[in-house]
Amino acid sequence: MMLLADIGNTHFHIYHGDSVEHLSYAKAIEKYKEQKLCYISVKHQLSKVIEQISQWKNISSMVHIDGEYETMGVDRRALCLSYENGVFVDAGSAITVDVVEEGRYLGGYIFPGLKTMIKSYEDISPLLKTELNRTISLAQLPSTTKEQISYGIIASIKALIDKHSKEKPLYFTGGDGKFLSTFFETSLYDEALVFQGLRHALKEYELC
């Protein structure tokens, strides 16, 4: 099987069939520039560099889902193709939430990523500088400012996802996906969901 790659906003993700390798752009290009590879990309600043690698093929134009909108990112389209029904959460540099029903895209919404959210408090006041508390409990209201920041971030994300998931399957991926999935009783985390969707989209093509 030819290698598949998802070039995201901050990292280069390589799918090996049973695992996903996460690399910086420079390391990925140096390591795989001589190998055949099919890729999708949302990092348009790298286009000129990547298009010069003759062994690589951009397959973004082959990835579509019924109901998509014109500017919908190719990584989100691929993610939504991984299962016929569900709510799909990709928690990376931004947190995207998309709803699919019977193979049709119904819509979604976007949060800033967790790192951006926590940094925004420091931008308001140096006194609000803190790290995200990854052991925060949502069972009771916190009584310190820094705990309340973490609570507000996580609880607001959870509330909106709960509102739209109802009885739908809930799927998480992305760097913070595993962490966020722990706040939902029934959810599945899989770092390879985008690639599962890509393979589904490419079934009719004999490329990857």
Residue, then its C-alpha position, 0 to 999 in steps of 0.5 A: m500500500m502506498l503511503l498516505a499523508d495528512i499535512g496539517n497546520t502544525h505537523f505532517h502525519i504519515y499513515h503506515g496502515d497500522s500506525v500514524e507517524h507525526l513529524s515536523y514538515a522538514k523531517a517528513i520531507e527529508k525522510y519521505k521525499e524519495q518514496k511514493l506518497c499520496y497526500i492531502s494538505v491544509k498547509h497551503q504555504l508548503s504547496k510550492v515545496i511539496e509540488q516539486i517532489s515528483q514521487w508525491k501526489n495531491i489527492s485532495s480533489m478526490v475527497h468529497i462528501d455529500g453536503e460539503y461546502e465550498t471552503m470545507g477543509v479536505d481533512r474535515r471531508a476525509l474525517c467525515l467519510s470515516y463512518e456513515n453516521g456520527v459526530f466527528v471531533d478533530a482536536g488539533s490547532a483548532i477543534t472542529v466538530d462535524v455532524v454526518e447522517e447517512g453519509r451526508y454532511l449536515g454541518g458543524y462548528i469550530f473552536p480555537g484549539l486548547k492551547t489557543m484558548i488557554k493562551s487567550y486568558e493570559d492575553i487578557s491579563p498576566l494574572l490569568k496565565t495558567e496551564l490547562n488542568r487535564t485532571i479537572s472534574l466537571a462534577q462540581l464548580p471549582s473555587t480558584t481562578k485557574e481551576q475555573i479557567s480550565y473548567g470554563i474551557i472544557a465544560s463549554i466544549k462538552a456542552l455544545i458537543d453534548k447538544h448535537s451528539k444526542e444518541k449519535p456515535l461520537y468520534f475523536t481524533g487529533g492531538d487533544g482528541k484522546f484527552l477530550s474524549t475522556f469527558f464523554e461516556t460513549s466515545l471512540y478515539d482513533e488517530a487514524l480516522v482521517f486516513q480511514g476516510l481517505r481510503h474510503a474516498l479512494k476506493e474507486y481509484e487505483l492509486c493508494 
